[in-house]
Amino acid sequence: MINQMRVFCLDYGVPLRLGAGLFKLDLPHALNDEENDLPPTMRPLLSDLNTDLSS
């Protein structure tokens, strides 16, 4: 799931570091960064996936 989420972010020019721990640290910052190219529709999807990953 992490790799799929990482690819979603890369599709919009948002690179996230390799490794589960680093990914989990980086994703919230990417989601909250309004200046990156993640579209508004992708942010809640990635947030929901991140919640599923954490549970």
N, C-alpha and C positions, 0 to 999 in steps of 0.2 A: 504494500500500500504506500509505503514511504517513497519508493521509486516512482510510482505513478504520480504522486503528489508533486515530487520534485520535477518531473517532466512537465506537468501542467504549468508550474512556475517558470520553467525554462522557456516554454512556448511564448511567454510574455516578457522574456528578458530578465527574469529574476532568478539568479543562481543561488542555490542553497548548498551549504557544505555537506560533504559525504559523512556518513555515520549517523546512526539513529539518534544518538544524544545531541549531536550538533544540529541535526535537522530540527529536532523538537525545540531547540533554543532559537533557531533562526526563523522558523515559520511564523510565530506570533509577531516578530518584528516586521517581516515582509507583509503580513496582512494589515498591520497598522500603518505602514508607510504609504501615505496617500500620493507620494510623488513617483512611485514606481508604476509600471504599465499594467499591473493586474487590473482587469476590468471589475466594476462593481458587482457583476453577477458571479464572478469567480471567487470573490472573497468569502461569501457565506458558504459556498460549496466546500472550499478548502478548510474552513473553520469547522464545518460539520464532520468532514473526514478526519480532521485532527482530533475531535472529540471522540469519534469512534475508535481511533488508534489508541487513545489514552485509556479507554475503558476495557 
